[in-house]
Amino acid sequence: MVGGLDVTAASLASQQLGDPDIDELLAFMSTCSGFFELVKGYPPEREDAAQLIQDRPEGLSAARKLLIGLRRDGGLVGVLEVLQGYPDPKTWYLGLLLLDPKLRGGGLGAAVYAAMRRWAAAHGARRIQLVVQEQNPSALAFWRAMGFREIGRAEQTLRTGSNRVLRMAHDFG
Ligand SMILES: CC(C)(COP(=O)(O)OP(=O)(O)OC[C@H]1O[C@@H](n2cnc3c(N)ncnc32)[C@H](O)[C@@H]1OP(=O)(O)O)[C@@H](O)C(=O)NCCC(=O)NCCS
């Protein structure tokens, strides 16, 4: 189990992913190709998997960025990116929650998010923040259902262009 992320109630195990997991991560990302085409404009490449493992905001220590693999029966069925204490000490940032398309729509995303919120709250966080691309209305509906509200809009620059994103926050505790 990674830190305090207890997802056993959802029949999942959590494990931190690192450089040795790039090929397995890329294979999983490829099963979620629709998401990457929607937000990046192209199917995932090895460099995208490497970036997901390695990239973190300037000034955030490596120990506070976690790319977590969600496993069921050993297989990778989801990933969750967490930045602890970012952008301020009382906030945790959710960089990505991505589930196997076959497992979507059955309450798994809500269960994983609830586990993350409990973990963050146990470490003194009072807010979770994230961004959603304007062209991803299902994710927007999901995060609103989880209790998030819009706190602003921004432009996200990509290798292939740019996205308009909603900045969202969920305050608790
Ligand atoms: C977004 C995602 C993590 C949600 O997980 P999920 O398991 O599919 O969502 P859940 O079944 O737990 O949904 C919980 C609630 O969110 C809302 N919701 C979820 N998907 C929705 C959709 N497509 N349209 C409208 N509401 C939706 C509903 O209120 C739902 O509750 P209900 O089923 O009781 O009505 C998952 O669909 C996914 O991996 N999507 C692709 C990646 C992505 O867009 N990630 C978000 C960007 S960070």
The ligand as a Tripos MOL2 file, in Angstrom:
@<TRIPOS>MOLECULE
LIG
   48    50     1     0     0
SMALL
NO_CHARGES

@<TRIPOS>ATOM
      1 C1        -13.0720   10.1760  -14.5590 C.3       1 LIG1
      2 C2        -12.9990    8.7610  -13.9950 C.3       1 LIG1
      3 C3        -11.7620    8.6510  -13.1000 C.3       1 LIG1
      4 C4        -14.2580    8.5490  -13.1450 C.3       1 LIG1
      5 O1        -14.2470    7.2520  -12.5890 O.3       1 LIG1
      6 P1        -15.5590    6.3080  -12.7660 P.3       1 LIG1
      7 O2        -15.3130    5.0560  -12.0210 O.co2     1 LIG1
      8 O3        -15.8650    6.2210  -14.2170 O.co2     1 LIG1
      9 O4        -16.6710    7.2070  -12.0600 O.3       1 LIG1
     10 P2        -17.7880    6.7040  -10.9920 P.3       1 LIG1
     11 O5        -18.5150    5.5490  -11.5690 O.co2     1 LIG1
     12 O6        -17.1340    6.5170   -9.6630 O.co2     1 LIG1
     13 O7        -18.7410    7.9980  -10.9530 O.3       1 LIG1
     14 C5        -19.0890    8.6610   -9.7560 C.3       1 LIG1
     15 C6        -20.1080    9.7440  -10.0850 C.3       1 LIG1
     16 O8        -19.5210   10.7140  -10.9780 O.3       1 LIG1
     17 C7        -20.4990   11.1560  -11.9340 C.3       1 LIG1
     18 N1        -20.0540   10.7390  -13.2730 N.ar      1 LIG1
     19 C8        -19.0550    9.8780  -13.5780 C.ar      1 LIG1
     20 N2        -18.8930    9.7670  -14.9230 N.ar      1 LIG1
     21 C9        -19.8400   10.5690  -15.4670 C.ar      1 LIG1
     22 C10       -20.1820   10.8870  -16.8090 C.ar      1 LIG1
     23 N3        -19.5450   10.3570  -17.8630 N.pl3     1 LIG1
     24 N4        -21.1950   11.7600  -17.0230 N.ar      1 LIG1
     25 C11       -21.8660   12.3210  -15.9770 C.ar      1 LIG1
     26 N5        -21.5610   12.0390  -14.6770 N.ar      1 LIG1
     27 C12       -20.5610   11.1920  -14.4350 C.ar      1 LIG1
     28 C13       -21.7980   10.4660  -11.5560 C.3       1 LIG1
     29 O9        -22.4900   11.3220  -10.6600 O.3       1 LIG1
     30 C14       -21.3130    9.2320  -10.8130 C.3       1 LIG1
     31 O10       -22.2190    8.7470   -9.8510 O.3       1 LIG1
     32 P3        -23.4530    7.7880  -10.3240 P.3       1 LIG1
     33 O11       -22.8510    6.7180  -11.1670 O.co2     1 LIG1
     34 O12       -23.9840    7.2970   -9.0200 O.co2     1 LIG1
     35 O13       -24.3830    8.6770  -11.0760 O.co2     1 LIG1
     36 C15       -12.9500    7.6810  -15.1130 C.3       1 LIG1
     37 O14       -14.1380    7.7080  -15.8560 O.3       1 LIG1
     38 C16       -11.7520    7.8240  -16.0490 C.2       1 LIG1
     39 O15       -10.7050    7.2370  -15.8340 O.2       1 LIG1
     40 N6        -11.9360    8.6430  -17.1320 N.am      1 LIG1
     41 C17       -10.8740    8.9060  -18.1120 C.3       1 LIG1
     42 C18        -9.7670    9.7330  -17.5260 C.3       1 LIG1
     43 C19       -10.2060   11.0900  -17.0570 C.2       1 LIG1
     44 O16       -10.9030   11.8230  -17.7490 O.2       1 LIG1
     45 N7         -9.7480   11.4260  -15.8310 N.am      1 LIG1
     46 C20       -10.0220   12.7180  -15.2050 C.3       1 LIG1
     47 C21        -8.9930   13.7140  -15.5330 C.3       1 LIG1
     48 S1         -7.8940   13.9390  -14.1600 S.3       1 LIG1
@<TRIPOS>BOND
     1     1     2 1
     2     2     3 1
     3     2     4 1
     4     2    36 1
     5     4     5 1
     6     5     6 1
     7     6     7 2
     8     6     8 1
     9     6     9 1
    10     9    10 1
    11    10    11 2
    12    10    12 1
    13    10    13 1
    14    13    14 1
    15    14    15 1
    16    15    16 1
    17    15    30 1
    18    16    17 1
    19    17    18 1
    20    17    28 1
    21    18    19 ar
    22    18    27 ar
    23    19    20 ar
    24    20    21 ar
    25    21    22 ar
    26    21    27 ar
    27    22    23 1
    28    22    24 ar
    29    24    25 ar
    30    25    26 ar
    31    26    27 ar
    32    28    29 1
    33    28    30 1
    34    30    31 1
    35    31    32 1
    36    32    33 2
    37    32    34 1
    38    32    35 1
    39    36    37 1
    40    36    38 1
    41    38    39 2
    42    38    40 1
    43    40    41 1
    44    41    42 1
    45    42    43 1
    46    43    44 2
    47    43    45 1
    48    45    46 1
    49    46    47 1
    50    47    48 1
@<TRIPOS>SUBSTRUCTURE
     1 LIG1         1 GROUP 0 **** ****
